[in-house]
Amino acid sequence: MNQPTFQVAIIGFGTVGEGVYRTLERKAKKIEALLGRSLHIPFVLVKSVEKDRDVLPVTKVTNRLEDLLEYDRLDVVVEASPDAETAYPFVTELLRRGVSVISANKELMAKYGEELHQLATDHRCHLLYEAAVAGGIPLLNTIRHTLKTNTVDRLEGILNGTSNFMLTKMREEGASFPQALREAQEKGYAEAVPDKDVDGWDAYFKTTILSHWIYGKAPVWKGEPKGIRHVTVEDISLANQLNGRIKHVASLVKVGDNVEASVEPCLVLNDHLLYGVEGVNNGIHIEGSIVGSVMLQGPGAGKYPTASAIVEDLVNLLLRKDEKVEEQGIEFVEHGFSEKVLDDSSYTGLWFVTGNEALLSQWLTSVGAQKLTVSSLRPEQKTGAIVYLNFDQQQALEAFGEDIQLYPVLTNIGAGDIVGEKKEEKKTVSF
């Protein structure tokens, strides 16, 4: 006797939604072999039915959620709408009806994740969202399936491909911020209104999701996310002289019973694994209590990389191999290995500071900062320096405003290993 087909609907038929449809269409034989049953897509829900959609005759294109709700055979719905406001009423109603949802919507999950998870639990269905964090990189499933006995002490990631593409373009070609943004838009890497990408909110949403997924709780933010608008070609050139690259980095650090989070441009030195993550790629560096340092890298967005993550979630769900979000507290249980990070001082002590040569020297002297390495541009007389700052010194420099820029430094060498007369002398370069 033949098994009944799995019934899957799709909300949204833009880049991601169409990518999922095409993937399910082209990989139908392999998916059927994996599941032992075929898939049928009865509905695609869109905002407007006037536009022609290239779908098979067995798929109805509709703008009525009621069509999905009245179809009592749905096994799962793929949600690929553009923002939280569009998705929220659809997803909540589906979960209330006991229909499982797979989402690629990072804003939805960051803003309403806890509520939606509770709805899924209450109505005995599932909510999965691998594609919402790092596109085609299997980050969430890797953490949960293959690192589940590790305690994640630290995660650092390049989570926004638009910003990474622009910073790479600025470094390699000397393009200005507007030029790099224009090319990103022309290639489809940036939206017409790119604020969520270049101002750090996209990475902020993804970092929030990761904190809940790994630690079961919201992080303590060091401040609002910082984007890349203030990063200049001059700062990028100064960083290059010091064997570093400016990257837009999201971080989570387990500090005691809390999780500290930040999203901001950083100076990544060439001994750090994120240094080589270029173009539109994403990269995630994880410090696990047992495995040590792990690096995941790949496409963080795009039609088929994102579709890949969604379809993998779909197959795992239908095979009943999906995982639930972390229960709060598990990551804070004593794990039998020495704590790698007791506080954040060894990482936040090093800063890359740029500004006018004379003023920067004056300011660093006034706060008593210790220079470790120096780079300089002429004839502009702009200087960059890697310095060791305590918290009070950092706050004093930030008070000077936009005349200087501060970037945290990511390196495998702790500040304590660099500070010292002999090491300082060896690492100081004059231009």
QUIWO-V642341 format. One record per residue. RES is the residue in one small letter. OMEGA is omega in whole degrees, -180 to 180 (* if undefined). D_LAST is the distance of its C-alpha to the last C-alpha in Angstrom with 1 decimal. Layout:
# QUIWO-V642341
RES & OMEGA & D_LAST
RES & OMEGA & D_LAST
This chain:
# QUIWO-V642341
m & -179 & 79.0
n & 176 & 75.7
q & 176 & 73.2
p & -180 & 72.5
t & 171 & 69.3
f & -177 & 66.3
q & -175 & 66.0
v & 175 & 62.5
a & -180 & 61.6
i & 174 & 58.3
i & -179 & 57.2
g & -180 & 54.9
f & 172 & 54.6
g & -177 & 51.1
t & -176 & 48.4
v & -178 & 48.9
g & 178 & 52.6
e & 177 & 53.3
g & 177 & 51.0
v & -179 & 53.2
y & -179 & 56.4
r & 180 & 55.3
t & 179 & 54.2
l & 179 & 57.5
e & -174 & 59.4
r & -179 & 57.7
k & -173 & 57.5
a & -177 & 61.0
k & 180 & 62.5
k & 179 & 59.9
i & 178 & 59.9
e & 178 & 63.7
a & 179 & 63.6
l & -173 & 61.3
l & -174 & 63.4
g & 180 & 66.8
r & 179 & 67.4
s & 178 & 66.3
l & 175 & 64.4
h & 179 & 65.8
i & -176 & 63.8
p & -175 & 66.6
f & 163 & 64.4
v & -179 & 61.1
l & -179 & 60.7
v & 179 & 58.9
k & -178 & 58.6
s & 179 & 60.5
v & -178 & 63.0
e & -179 & 63.1
k & -180 & 60.2
d & 180 & 61.3
r & -178 & 60.0
d & 179 & 60.2
v & 179 & 62.0
l & -179 & 65.0
p & -178 & 68.5
v & -180 & 68.8
t & 178 & 65.9
k & 175 & 66.8
v & -175 & 64.1
t & 172 & 64.9
n & -178 & 63.5
r & 175 & 65.8
l & -179 & 64.7
e & 179 & 68.4
d & 179 & 68.8
l & -176 & 66.6
l & -179 & 68.2
e & 180 & 71.7
y & -167 & 70.9
d & -180 & 71.8
r & -178 & 70.6
l & 175 & 66.9
d & -176 & 65.0
v & 176 & 61.5
v & 174 & 59.6
v & -179 & 56.0
e & -178 & 54.3
a & 179 & 51.6
s & -166 & 51.7
p & -176 & 48.6
d & -176 & 48.4
a & -176 & 49.9
e & 177 & 52.4
t & -172 & 53.9
a & -169 & 54.1
y & -178 & 55.2
p & 178 & 58.9
f & -174 & 59.3
v & -180 & 57.9
t & -179 & 59.7
e & 178 & 63.0
l & -180 & 62.7
l & 177 & 61.9
r & 179 & 64.8
r & 179 & 67.0
g & 180 & 65.8
v & -180 & 63.8
s & -177 & 60.6
v & 171 & 57.4
i & -173 & 54.3
s & 172 & 51.5
a & -168 & 48.1
n & -176 & 47.5
k & 180 & 44.6
e & 178 & 45.3
l & -176 & 48.9
m & 179 & 48.3
a & -176 & 45.6
k & -171 & 47.9
y & -174 & 51.3
g & -178 & 50.8
e & 179 & 52.7
e & -178 & 55.6
l & 176 & 55.8
h & 179 & 55.8
q & 177 & 58.6
l & 180 & 60.6
a & 178 & 60.2
t & -178 & 61.3
d & -175 & 64.3
h & 172 & 65.5
r & 174 & 64.9
c & -171 & 62.5
h & 176 & 58.9
l & -179 & 55.6
l & -172 & 52.7
y & 178 & 49.3
e & -175 & 47.1
a & -176 & 45.8
a & -172 & 44.7
v & -174 & 41.6
a & 175 & 39.7
g & -176 & 41.8
g & 180 & 42.8
i & -179 & 41.2
p & -172 & 44.0
l & -176 & 42.2
l & -180 & 45.1
n & 176 & 47.5
t & 179 & 45.1
i & -175 & 44.6
r & -175 & 48.3
h & -172 & 49.9
t & 176 & 47.7
l & -172 & 45.8
k & 178 & 48.7
t & 175 & 49.0
n & 166 & 45.3
t & -180 & 44.0
v & -179 & 40.9
d & -176 & 38.5
r & 172 & 35.6
l & 175 & 35.0
e & -175 & 31.8
g & 166 & 32.2
i & -169 & 30.9
l & -179 & 34.3
n & -177 & 33.8
g & 180 & 33.4
t & -180 & 32.9
s & -179 & 29.7
n & 176 & 28.4
f & -177 & 29.3
m & 179 & 27.6
l & 176 & 24.3
t & 179 & 24.4
k & 180 & 25.2
m & -179 & 22.4
r & -174 & 19.9
e & -174 & 21.6
e & -178 & 22.6
g & -180 & 20.5
a & 175 & 23.8
s & 178 & 24.1
f & 179 & 26.1
p & 179 & 29.3
q & -180 & 29.0
a & 179 & 28.5
l & -180 & 31.4
r & 179 & 33.6
e & 177 & 33.2
a & 179 & 33.9
q & 180 & 37.0
e & -179 & 38.1
k & 180 & 37.9
g & 179 & 39.8
y & -179 & 37.0
a & 178 & 37.1
e & 176 & 40.1
a & 172 & 40.9
v & -168 & 40.2
p & -170 & 37.1
d & -177 & 36.7
k & 180 & 37.7
d & -171 & 35.1
v & 178 & 32.0
d & 170 & 32.9
g & -174 & 33.3
w & 176 & 37.1
d & 178 & 37.8
a & 178 & 35.7
y & 179 & 37.3
f & -177 & 40.7
k & 179 & 40.0
t & 177 & 38.5
t & 178 & 41.6
i & -179 & 43.8
l & 179 & 42.0
s & 178 & 42.4
h & -178 & 46.2
w & -176 & 46.5
i & -169 & 44.8
y & 180 & 45.7
g & -179 & 48.6
k & 177 & 47.2
a & 179 & 44.8
p & 170 & 41.4
v & -175 & 40.1
w & 177 & 37.4
k & -180 & 34.4
g & 177 & 34.5
e & 178 & 35.1
p & 177 & 33.3
k & -180 & 30.0
g & -173 & 29.5
i & -177 & 26.6
r & -176 & 27.3
h & -178 & 24.3
v & -178 & 21.8
t & 175 & 19.7
v & 180 & 18.1
e & 179 & 14.8
d & 179 & 15.2
i & 178 & 16.2
s & 177 & 13.2
l & 178 & 10.9
a & -179 & 13.5
n & 178 & 13.5
q & -179 & 9.9
l & 179 & 11.4
n & 179 & 14.6
g & 176 & 16.5
r & 177 & 18.7
i & -179 & 20.2
k & 175 & 23.9
h & -167 & 26.9
v & 170 & 28.5
a & -179 & 31.9
s & 170 & 32.7
l & -180 & 35.8
v & 176 & 35.8
k & -179 & 39.1
v & -176 & 38.9
g & 180 & 42.3
d & 180 & 45.0
n & 176 & 42.7
v & 179 & 40.2
e & -177 & 37.0
a & 174 & 35.6
s & 172 & 32.6
v & -175 & 31.4
e & 173 & 27.9
p & 180 & 24.6
c & 168 & 22.6
l & 180 & 19.4
v & -180 & 21.1
l & -170 & 19.2
n & 175 & 20.3
d & -178 & 22.7
h & -174 & 24.8
l & 179 & 27.8
l & -177 & 27.1
y & -174 & 23.8
g & 179 & 25.9
v & -170 & 28.3
e & 175 & 27.8
g & -177 & 29.7
v & -180 & 32.9
n & 169 & 33.3
n & 175 & 33.7
g & -179 & 32.8
i & 178 & 34.2
h & -177 & 33.1
i & 172 & 35.9
e & 179 & 36.2
g & -174 & 39.8
s & -179 & 41.6
i & -173 & 43.2
v & -176 & 41.3
g & -173 & 37.8
s & 179 & 35.1
v & -180 & 36.5
m & 174 & 34.7
l & -178 & 36.6
q & 178 & 35.2
g & -178 & 36.9
p & -177 & 37.9
g & -180 & 37.9
a & 179 & 40.1
g & -173 & 42.2
k & -174 & 45.9
y & 173 & 46.7
p & 179 & 44.2
t & 177 & 45.4
a & 179 & 49.0
s & -180 & 48.5
a & -180 & 47.8
i & -178 & 50.8
v & 175 & 53.2
e & 175 & 52.2
d & -179 & 52.9
l & -179 & 56.2
v & 178 & 57.3
n & 180 & 56.4
l & -178 & 58.4
l & 174 & 61.4
l & -178 & 61.3
r & 177 & 61.0
k & 179 & 57.8
d & 180 & 55.7
e & 177 & 54.2
k & 177 & 54.4
v & -177 & 51.6
e & 172 & 50.7
e & -177 & 53.0
q & 174 & 51.2
g & -176 & 50.8
i & -178 & 50.7
e & -178 & 47.0
f & 175 & 47.3
v & 177 & 50.0
e & -170 & 49.1
h & 171 & 48.1
g & 176 & 48.5
f & -180 & 44.9
s & 180 & 42.3
e & 178 & 40.5
k & -176 & 36.9
v & 175 & 35.9
l & 174 & 37.6
d & -173 & 35.2
d & -171 & 32.0
s & -176 & 29.7
s & -179 & 28.0
y & -177 & 26.8
t & -179 & 26.3
g & -178 & 24.4
l & -179 & 21.0
w & 172 & 19.5
f & -174 & 16.5
v & 180 & 16.0
t & 178 & 14.5
g & 176 & 15.0
n & -171 & 14.4
e & -177 & 11.5
a & -178 & 14.2
l & -180 & 16.9
l & 178 & 15.2
s & 179 & 14.3
q & -178 & 17.9
w & 179 & 19.4
l & 177 & 17.9
t & -176 & 19.1
s & 180 & 22.4
v & 178 & 23.2
g & -178 & 22.1
a & -180 & 19.7
q & 178 & 17.9
k & 177 & 14.3
l & 176 & 14.1
t & -177 & 10.8
v & 171 & 7.9
s & -176 & 6.3
s & 175 & 5.7
l & 176 & 7.9
r & 9 & 8.9
p & -176 & 11.5
e & -179 & 12.7
q & 175 & 10.3
k & -174 & 11.0
t & 170 & 9.4
g & -179 & 10.8
a & 168 & 11.6
i & -175 & 14.4
v & 175 & 16.7
y & -177 & 20.2
l & 167 & 22.7
n & -173 & 26.5
f & -178 & 28.7
d & 178 & 29.1
q & 178 & 25.3
q & 180 & 25.0
q & 180 & 27.9
a & 179 & 26.5
l & 180 & 23.3
e & -180 & 25.4
a & -180 & 27.6
f & 174 & 25.0
g & -171 & 25.8
e & -179 & 24.0
d & 175 & 21.2
i & 178 & 19.2
q & 178 & 19.8
l & 177 & 20.4
y & 171 & 20.8
p & -179 & 22.5
v & 174 & 20.9
l & 180 & 23.2
t & 176 & 22.9
n & 178 & 25.5
i & 179 & 23.9
g & -179 & 25.3
a & -179 & 23.4
g & 179 & 25.4
d & -178 & 24.3
i & -177 & 20.6
v & -179 & 21.1
g & -172 & 21.7
e & -177 & 20.2
k & -178 & 20.0
k & 179 & 18.8
e & -180 & 16.2
e & -178 & 14.8
k & -174 & 15.0
k & -179 & 13.2
t & -180 & 10.2
v & 179 & 6.8
s & 179 & 3.8
f & * & 0.0
